[in-house]
């Protein structure tokens, strides 16, 4: 009778026990859609919101769904952008603020599955510009955004220090040997993001981490499952 009970509970619980892959760095990584939904049911703020649907007028240029990126390969099957609910709310406020000046946001990347971070670390020529899989990325938590500002009338990006994904020294937010208008555009982006709870990365003018990122788990679920 005892053996039968043990077998019964093993069969019932085994999907939950083995749904999450073992991480070689000892990190907790949510890789089951069922586990993710359980997290959201316990805390609705953990929902990954699709930004295009949530924020009116926001533009996407999801480079990692194309070969137009530093890795020279498409790593996403779909050109979509997701972020945790509080992050999406903050971005919505940024968009509303910029809209008053005829400007808006263009998103290059947002939530990024952990497995993509592993791939980037393998292929990057300069490891300073990619997250170490030993720690994971804020992108993997749905709490980092790569973005720029566009002119709503023309649809063109404001001139920034470098193109997106550049490994050049000029990509640093503290690099000052630039034309005054470029510095002004960069400062506009940084200031509006900081007012809404984001902090710029020290070597990428386009990368912003949300202030509450520590409250969210690393995830490795593809866009097509969300």
N, C-alpha and C positions, 0 to 999 in steps of 0.2 A: 504493500500500500504506500509506504514512504517513497519507494523508488518511483512509483507511478506519479506521485505528487511532484517529485523533483523534476521528472521528465515533462510534466504538464507546465510547470512554471518556466522551464528552460525554453520550451517551444513558444510560450506566450511572450517572454521577455527578450528572446534572442534578437529580434529585429531592432529593438532599442539598444541592446548591448553592442551590436556590430554595425549600426548605422553610421557612426562616426569613425572615420579612419584614424589609425594611430598616426600621430605627427612625430617625425623623427627629432624635432626640437622640443618636444614636450608641451607644445602650445595647444590650447583648446580652439579647434577650428570647426565651426558648424558646417557640415557638408551634406546634410540631409534636409530636404525640403520639409519633412515632417517635424524635425527638430526646430527648424526655423519658425514654422507656424506655431509650435508650442511656445517658443520664446515670445512671439508677438501676442499670443493669447494672454500671456502673463503680464506683458508690458507692451501696450499698443505703440509706444514711441519707438519700438525696435523695428517697426514696419519699414521695408525698403520701398520708398515711393518713387514712381516713375516721374521724373522731372518734367518731361514734355507735356504730360497730362496735368500736372499739378500747378505749373507756373505759366500763366498766359504769356505768349509771345517769345518764350525762351527759345534760343536756337541751339542746334546740336551740330558738332563736327567731330564725331567719334572716330578719332584717328586709328585706334587699335582694332577697329572693324575693317580697316583697309591696310594697305602696305605702306601708306604714307606716315611712317613713324620710325623711330630710331631702330627698332627691331627688324624693320623691312619685311614684316609679315603680319597677316591678320590673325589676331589672337581672340577676337570676339566673333561669334557667329551672327550676332545682331548688333546693329548700331543704335543702342539704347543707353540711357543714363538713369541710374537709381541712386537714392541717398536715403538715410534714415529720416524719419518724419521730422524731428527737430531741425535737422540740417536743411531739409526741403523748405520748411517754414521760414528759416533764416534767409535762404536764397530768394524766396518769394519777396521778402522785405527789401533785399538788395535790388531786385529787379524793379520793384515799385519805385524805389528811390531814384534809380537811374532813368527810368521812363520819364520822370519829370523834366529831365534835360535832353530828351530825345535820344537816349542811349539805352542799351540793353545788354544782356549777358549771352555769351556763346560758350557752351560747355564742350570741352575736349574729352574729359573723362571724369567719372565719379566713382561709384562702387566698382571695385575690381576684385574678381575671385582670387583667392589665395594662390591657386595653382598658376595663375598668370604672373604673380609676383615672383614665384620660383623660376619661371621661364625667363623673365626679364633679368633676373640676377645672373642667370647662366649666360645670356647673350650680350649683356651690356659691356661695352669697352671701358667705361668709367663707373665703377661701383658706387661712387659718391652720389650718383644721380638716380639710383634705384634702391628700393628698400631691401634690407637683408631678411631672407626668409626665417632666420633665427628669431626675429622679432615680429615679423609681419608688417603690413603697411596700414596707415590710417585709411587708405583706399579700401583695404580688405574689410574694414569695420563699417564701411558706408559713411565715413565721416571726413573724407577728403575730396576736394573738388579741384580739377584743373580747368581754368576758364580764362576768358578775356572779355573785353568790352567792345561792342559794335555800335556804329551809328545806325539808328533805326531807319533813317531815310534812305541811306545808300546801301545798307547791309554790310558795309566794309568794317573790318577790325580797326580800332585805333592803333596807331603806330606804337609798338612796344620795343623794348631793348633787343629782343631776339625773337626768332620764330618759336613756336611751341616745341618742347622736347629738345631744345638746344643744350649741349653740354658745355657751351662757351662760358667764360668768366663773366661776360656781360649779362648772363641770366640771373645773377645774384641781385636781389632787391637793394643791396647796398652799393652796387657798382654805379659810379657817378660820372664817368667820362662819356657822357651821352648828350645828344641835343636836348635843350631845355624842354621842348614839347614832349619828347619821349619820356623824360623824367616826370613831367606833369601828368601824362597819361597813366604811367605806372603808379604814381602816388594816388591818383584818383581811384584806381582799382583797389589798391591796398587799404586806403582809408575807408572806403565804403564797405569793404568786407570786414574790416576790424570793428566798425561800428555795429555790425550785426553778428559778432561772435566768432569770427574766423581770424586765424593768424597765418601769415605768409611763411613759407619755407625759406630757410636762409640761403638757398642756392637756386631757387626756381621762382621767378616772379609770378608765375601762373598757378602755383600750387598753394592751396589754402586748407588748413586743418581746422575742424570745428572744435570749439572749446570743450565740449563734453565727450570727446572721443573715447575716453577710458571706460565709459559706461557700456560700451558696445563690443560684442565678441567679433573675433575674426571669422570670416565666412568664405566658403568655397562652393558657391552655388551659381550655375550659369544663368544668364539672362533669360534664356528660353524656359527655365523652370519657374521664374518669378511671375 
